[in-house]
Amino acid sequence: MILPTAFASSIPDFLAKLRLYLQNQGVDPADNARGAPTGREVAIGYLRGFMRERALEWFDKEITTKQN
């Protein structure tokens, strides 16, 4: 996968590459029903892996800790 630094100025480009990468890995981010870990959990894990410092803190506070 192309590193996110290549898309620092274009969030839509980064997200498109992330979606393509997930598709190539067989991860369905909409899958929230199958056994653990779900496709949603795997996709969030990949996304979190690209975040650092304040962005990661914000993501964990505002996104990953919220109940659906």
Wavefront OBJ file of the C-alpha trace (Angstrom):
o trace
v 0.000 0.000 0.000
v 1.183 3.511 -0.737
v 1.957 5.266 2.515
v -0.440 7.996 3.612
v 2.306 10.640 3.517
v 1.958 10.505 -0.263
v -1.625 11.709 0.213
v -1.121 14.219 3.019
v -2.740 16.953 0.957
v -5.594 14.804 -0.324
v -7.739 12.953 2.177
v -10.127 11.664 -0.542
v -7.156 10.122 -2.409
v -5.908 8.474 0.779
v -9.353 7.062 1.564
v -9.711 5.744 -1.996
v -6.352 3.956 -1.682
v -7.343 2.604 1.733
v -10.629 1.245 0.321
v -8.740 -0.399 -2.551
v -6.211 -1.913 -0.146
v -8.978 -3.291 2.080
v -10.724 -4.748 -0.964
v -7.498 -6.423 -2.123
v -7.042 -7.893 1.373
v -10.587 -9.276 1.328
v -11.743 -6.980 4.136
v -15.362 -5.817 3.997
v -15.672 -2.721 6.225
v -19.470 -3.091 6.157
v -19.233 -6.585 7.700
v -20.212 -6.210 11.334
v -21.796 -9.633 11.780
v -19.272 -12.391 11.143
v -16.975 -13.877 13.759
v -14.314 -11.884 15.510
v -12.680 -9.848 14.285
v -15.319 -8.392 11.998
v -14.407 -6.651 8.758
v -15.319 -3.363 10.410
v -12.846 -3.987 13.255
v -10.091 -4.951 10.823
v -10.698 -1.842 8.695
v -10.614 0.427 11.753
v -7.387 -1.262 12.826
v -5.745 -0.480 9.487
v -6.953 3.121 9.652
v -5.712 3.551 13.239
v -2.337 2.177 12.164
v -1.775 5.244 10.012
v -2.613 7.748 12.737
v -0.221 9.315 15.206
v -0.364 11.568 18.258
v -3.285 14.022 18.352
v -5.088 12.479 15.393
v -5.015 9.057 17.055
v -6.106 10.500 20.409
v -9.031 12.278 18.743
v -10.006 9.177 16.736
v -10.029 6.988 19.839
v -12.013 9.528 21.868
v -14.563 10.467 19.216
v -14.850 7.357 17.051
v -13.652 4.081 18.562
v -15.146 4.613 22.023
v -18.613 5.585 20.753
v -21.370 3.002 20.877
v -23.114 2.297 17.576
l 1 2 3 4 5 6 7 8 9 10 11 12 13 14 15 16 17 18 19 20 21 22 23 24 25 26 27 28 29 30 31 32 33 34 35 36 37 38 39 40 41 42 43 44 45 46 47 48 49 50 51 52 53 54 55 56 57 58 59 60 61 62 63 64 65 66 67 68
